[in-house]
Amino acid sequence: MNTAYVALGANLGDPAATVRAAFGALANLPESRVSRSSSLYRTAPVGLTDQPDFINAVAELQTTLAPEALLEALFDIEQRFGRIRADKNGPRTLDLDLLLYDDQVIDLPHLTLPHPRLHLRAFVLQPLAEIAPQLVIPGRGAVAAWLPAVANQGIVKL
């Protein structure tokens, strides 16, 4: 089994209910199981700030799906939840980002691992640190070491 980390976020409709339901959808992925899931966090939007706050979380998956197959499965879940890819950093019914897959470093047009901005976002680092405090981001270092750099970003554990 491989260990993958997935970020979940939503800010349209009932985002807390959507993120909870998305945990269930992740649990139903083939050849995969959710081994840990973080608390939910309320966060201010990044980039386009004129939109509702987000609800974010992180899931740890044990999976035999290859990284590209897992990414496609995540896109399928987003579509089932009504995701429309319009504005970058804009409002969304559900966003699922593949953050890490074991210690693999991948740089493809459609998949970059580790996720290129995970170390810059409190809405990813805080829930990730909650469930995997000793985790090391390949090429970046320990998750915990990056938390002070994002301490000024608004995030509240629900």
TISETI-631974 format. One record per atom (N, C-alpha, C): residue in one letter; x, y, z. Coordinates in steps of 0.02 Angstrom, whole numbers, padded with zeros to 5 digits, always signed. Layout:
AXYZ
...
***
This chain:
M+00042-00060+00000
M+00000+00000+00000
M+00044+00062+00000
N+00019+00113-00033
N+00053+00178-00035
N+00014+00227+00008
T+00048+00277+00034
T+00016+00328+00075
T+00011+00392+00034
A-00050+00417+00029
A-00063+00479-00007
A-00100+00526+00040
Y-00089+00590+00030
Y-00125+00641+00069
Y-00164+00684+00021
V-00228+00696+00038
V-00274+00733-00004
V-00303+00791+00036
A-00300+00851+00007
A-00331+00910+00038
A-00402+00915+00012
L-00448+00933+00057
L-00518+00942+00040
L-00538+01014+00056
G-00576+01046+00013
G-00599+01113+00026
G-00663+01128-00011
A-00704+01171+00019
A-00767+01192-00011
A-00789+01258+00019
N-00825+01299-00020
N-00853+01360+00008
N-00921+01379-00022
L-00951+01335-00059
L-01018+01347-00086
L-01068+01298-00054
G-01130+01318-00050
G-01181+01275-00021
G-01169+01268+00054
D-01170+01206+00078
D-01154+01190+00148
D-01085+01158+00147
P-01031+01198+00150
P-00964+01171+00140
P-00943+01120+00193
A-00965+01128+00255
A-00946+01078+00306
A-00977+01011+00289
A-01041+01011+00270
A-01073+00948+00252
A-01041+00918+00189
T-01022+00961+00142
T-00990+00937+00081
T-00923+00903+00096
V-00883+00934+00138
V-00817+00905+00155
V-00827+00839+00192
R-00875+00836+00238
R-00888+00773+00273
R-00910+00719+00223
A-00953+00737+00176
A-00976+00689+00125
A-00917+00668+00080
A-00872+00714+00066
A-00814+00698+00024
A-00768+00648+00060
F-00763+00652+00126
F-00725+00600+00162
F-00755+00531+00148
G-00822+00528+00147
G-00856+00465+00130
G-00841+00442+00060
A-00840+00489+00013
A-00825+00472-00057
A-00753+00446-00063
L-00707+00476-00026
L-00637+00451-00027
L-00634+00380+00002
A-00674+00368+00053
A-00674+00301+00084
A-00699+00248+00036
N-00737+00268-00014
N-00764+00221-00062
N-00722+00213-00126
L-00665+00246-00128
L-00621+00238-00187
L-00598+00166-00192
P-00592+00140-00252
P-00567+00071-00260
P-00494+00067-00238
E-00476+00009-00211
E-00407-00006-00192
E-00379+00045-00142
S-00423+00075-00102
S-00402+00129-00057
S-00443+00127+00007
R-00413+00156+00059
R-00451+00167+00121
R-00424+00230+00154
V-00469+00265+00188
V-00449+00324+00227
V-00422+00299+00293
S-00358+00313+00306
S-00328+00290+00368
S-00331+00343+00423
R-00331+00406+00404
R-00338+00461+00452
R-00371+00520+00418
S-00408+00558+00457
S-00438+00619+00430
S-00434+00674+00483
S-00421+00734+00460
S-00413+00790+00506
S-00481+00818+00527
S-00476+00863+00574
S-00534+00904+00591
S-00550+00950+00532
L-00607+00982+00536
L-00625+01033+00487
L-00598+01100+00511
Y-00578+01142+00463
Y-00550+01208+00478
Y-00585+01259+00434
R-00600+01318+00465
R-00627+01374+00427
R-00568+01419+00409
T-00564+01437+00344
T-00507+01477+00322
T-00531+01533+00275
A-00495+01587+00277
A-00509+01643+00232
A-00486+01624+00162
P-00520+01648+00110
P-00499+01632+00042
P-00431+01663+00026
V-00394+01630-00018
V-00328+01653-00041
V-00336+01672-00115
G-00305+01726-00136
G-00311+01747-00206
G-00372+01791-00214
L-00426+01761-00238
L-00490+01798-00244
L-00521+01801-00175
T-00518+01859-00143
T-00541+01864-00073
T-00614+01882-00066
D-00647+01902-00121
D-00717+01921-00118
D-00761+01860-00131
Q-00759+01814-00081
Q-00798+01753-00084
Q-00805+01726-00013
P-00850+01678-00002
P-00858+01651+00066
P-00795+01615+00090
D-00789+01611+00157
D-00735+01572+00187
D-00741+01499+00165
F-00685+01464+00169
F-00682+01393+00151
F-00685+01349+00213
I-00708+01289+00203
I-00700+01235+00251
I-00648+01188+00220
N-00595+01174+00258
N-00540+01132+00233
N-00525+01075+00281
A-00494+01024+00254
A-00473+00965+00293
A-00422+00927+00251
V-00392+00877+00281
V-00345+00833+00246
V-00360+00761+00265
A-00354+00717+00215
A-00363+00645+00226
A-00298+00609+00209
E-00282+00558+00248
E-00228+00513+00231
E-00258+00449+00203
L-00236+00430+00143
L-00261+00370+00110
L-00207+00317+00106
Q-00227+00255+00114
Q-00186+00198+00096
Q-00215+00173+00031
T-00174+00167-00021
T-00200+00151-00087
T-00150+00112-00128
T-00177+00072-00173
T-00135+00040-00224
T-00144+00073-00292
L-00188+00124-00295
L-00196+00162-00357
L-00131+00200-00372
A-00110+00202-00434
A-00053+00242-00454
A-00071+00316-00445
P-00021+00361-00439
P-00036+00431-00429
P-00083+00461-00481
E-00072+00446-00545
E-00115+00474-00597
E-00186+00447-00592
A-00193+00383-00576
A-00260+00353-00569
A-00295+00383-00508
L-00259+00395-00455
L-00288+00426-00396
L-00311+00497-00412
L-00270+00534-00448
L-00290+00602-00467
L-00353+00601-00509
E-00358+00556-00557
E-00419+00551-00597
E-00480+00534-00554
A-00470+00490-00505
A-00525+00472-00460
A-00547+00533-00419
L-00499+00575-00399
L-00516+00636-00362
L-00556+00684-00406
F-00535+00691-00469
F-00573+00734-00516
F-00644+00707-00525
D-00652+00642-00529
D-00719+00612-00535
D-00762+00629-00475
I-00734+00626-00415
I-00772+00644-00355
I-00792+00717-00358
E-00745+00761-00376
E-00762+00832-00382
E-00821+00842-00429
Q-00820+00809-00486
Q-00875+00816-00535
Q-00941+00792-00505
R-00940+00737-00468
R-01001+00712-00437
R-01029+00763-00387
F-00986+00803-00358
F-01008+00854-00310
F-01022+00920-00345
G-01022+00922-00411
G-01042+00981-00449
G-00987+01032-00461
R-00925+01011-00456
R-00868+01057-00466
R-00866+01080-00538
I-00861+01146-00546
I-00850+01177-00611
I-00786+01217-00605
R-00738+01202-00648
R-00674+01237-00647
R-00679+01301-00688
A-00695+01355-00653
A-00702+01420-00687
A-00643+01465-00669
D-00649+01502-00615
D-00597+01548-00593
D-00545+01514-00549
K-00481+01526-00564
K-00428+01501-00521
K-00436+01533-00452
N-00435+01492-00401
N-00443+01513-00331
N-00513+01541-00317
G-00560+01527-00362
G-00628+01551-00353
G-00669+01505-00310
P-00733+01523-00299
P-00777+01481-00259
P-00787+01412-00291
R-00799+01363-00248
R-00807+01295-00275
R-00849+01252-00227
T-00885+01206-00258
T-00924+01159-00218
T-00878+01110-00183
L-00825+01089-00217
L-00776+01042-00186
L-00711+01046-00225
D-00657+01048-00187
D-00590+01046-00216
D-00552+00991-00181
L-00524+00945-00220
L-00483+00891-00194
L-00414+00896-00227
D-00363+00905-00186
D-00295+00911-00212
D-00252+00853-00185
L-00219+00819-00230
L-00170+00768-00211
L-00107+00805-00189
L-00091+00800-00124
L-00035+00836-00096
L+00030+00798-00099
L+00027+00735-00078
L+00086+00693-00073
L+00067+00621-00090
Y+00115+00585-00117
Y+00105+00514-00131
Y+00171+00480-00112
D+00171+00447-00055
D+00233+00421-00026
D+00284+00478-00027
D+00346+00464-00045
D+00396+00517-00050
D+00412+00533-00123
Q+00364+00519-00167
Q+00375+00529-00238
Q+00378+00603-00257
V+00422+00617-00303
V+00427+00683-00334
V+00409+00673-00407
I+00355+00705-00429
I+00329+00698-00496
I+00318+00767-00526
D+00341+00777-00587
D+00331+00841-00620
D+00306+00828-00691
L+00240+00823-00697
L+00206+00812-00761
L+00161+00872-00775
P+00140+00881-00837
P+00096+00938-00851
P+00032+00938-00810
H+00005+00879-00793
H-00058+00873-00758
H-00051+00853-00685
L+00010+00840-00662
L+00020+00817-00592
L+00089+00836-00568
T+00090+00875-00514
T+00153+00892-00481
T+00149+00870-00409
L+00197+00829-00389
L+00202+00805-00320
L+00273+00816-00295
P+00281+00839-00233
P+00228+00863-00189
P+00190+00922-00221
H+00130+00933-00197
H+00090+00989-00223
H+00133+01052-00216
P+00139+01092-00269
P+00188+01147-00268
P+00176+01202-00217
R+00116+01210-00191
R+00103+01264-00144
R+00083+01240-00074
L+00088+01175-00062
L+00063+01149+00003
L+00100+01180+00062
H+00164+01195+00055
H+00203+01223+00110
H+00190+01297+00122
L+00149+01328+00079
L+00133+01399+00085
L+00063+01413+00110
R+00024+01361+00123
R-00046+01369+00139
R-00064+01340+00208
A-00086+01383+00253
A-00106+01360+00319
A-00164+01311+00314
F-00209+01321+00265
F-00267+01277+00259
F-00249+01206+00240
V-00187+01196+00218
V-00162+01129+00204
V-00116+01106+00261
L-00069+01149+00280
L-00019+01129+00330
L-00049+01113+00398
Q-00096+01154+00421
Q-00124+01142+00489
Q-00160+01075+00494
P-00206+01058+00448
P-00238+00992+00453
P-00189+00935+00439
L-00140+00947+00396
L-00090+00896+00383
L-00048+00883+00446
A-00028+00936+00480
A+00010+00929+00542
A-00031+00894+00597
E-00097+00904+00595
E-00140+00872+00645
E-00137+00796+00638
I-00139+00771+00577
I-00143+00698+00568
I-00075+00665+00556
A-00025+00704+00537
A+00042+00676+00522
A+00096+00726+00543
P+00102+00738+00609
P+00148+00790+00632
P+00221+00779+00615
Q+00242+00717+00604
Q+00312+00703+00588
Q+00325+00699+00512
L+00274+00711+00473
L+00279+00704+00400
L+00332+00751+00371
V+00369+00725+00323
V+00419+00765+00287
V+00397+00774+00215
I+00398+00836+00192
I+00381+00852+00123
I+00446+00844+00082
P+00446+00799+00033
P+00507+00790-00006
P+00532+00857-00036
G+00595+00871-00024
G+00625+00932-00050
G+00611+00995-00010
R+00568+00989+00042
R+00549+01048+00082
R+00563+01040+00156
G+00562+00980+00181
G+00573+00969+00252
G+00509+00953+00289
A+00513+00957+00355
A+00457+00937+00399
A+00398+00985+00392
V+00338+00956+00393
V+00276+00996+00392
V+00276+01046+00449
A+00294+01023+00509
A+00293+01066+00568
A+00339+01126+00560
A+00393+01119+00525
A+00441+01174+00516
A+00411+01230+00474
W+00361+01216+00433
W+00331+01266+00390
W+00273+01304+00424
L+00248+01278+00480
L+00191+01310+00513
L+00203+01382+00533
P+00261+01400+00561
P+00271+01471+00578
P+00267+01518+00517
A+00285+01495+00459
A+00283+01536+00399
A+00212+01554+00378
V+00163+01516+00400
V+00093+01529+00381
V+00050+01550+00441
A+00083+01566+00496
A+00047+01583+00558
A+00002+01644+00550
N+00017+01687+00502
N-00023+01748+00492
N-00085+01736+00450
Q-00093+01676+00423
Q-00152+01660+00382
Q-00210+01639+00427
G-00269+01667+00416
G-00326+01653+00458
G-00351+01581+00451
I-00349+01545+00507
I-00374+01476+00508
I-00401+01461+00577
V-00462+01431+00579
V-00494+01415+00642
V-00517+01342+00640
K-00495+01303+00689
K-00518+01233+00694
K-00590+01232+00718
L-00632+01194+00683
L-00703+01190+00703
L-00714+01135+00754
***
